[in-house]
Amino acid sequence: MGEIIGMLGVFFVIGVPMLALATRFALRPLVRDLIEARGPRAQDRETIARLVERVDLLEREAAERDERLNQLTDAELFRRQLEDGAGQ
């Protein structure tokens, strides 16, 4: 009986902490990979949000340029019509 108590004492004093450390180091990379696989990190979400804002801004600027170009084209067409009408 004394041998069993001694073996259990050694197991609980040395074995359990060693098992806990081994489990922690073995599971840590697995848990990290699972977390990364579930979705983007907060930093990645912020980066994506900034990129979406930049794309929206670029799209608005492109639309404004198109509008200005259309206005300039219409103005040039009107000027030519006026010159053609005045030249006759």
HELIX and SHEET records of a PDB file:
HELIX    1   1 GLY A    2  VAL A   10  1                                   9    
HELIX    2   2 PHE A   11  GLY A   15  3                                   5    
HELIX    3   3 VAL A   16  ARG A   38  1                                  23    
HELIX    4   4 ALA A   42  GLY A   87  1                                  46    
END                                                                             
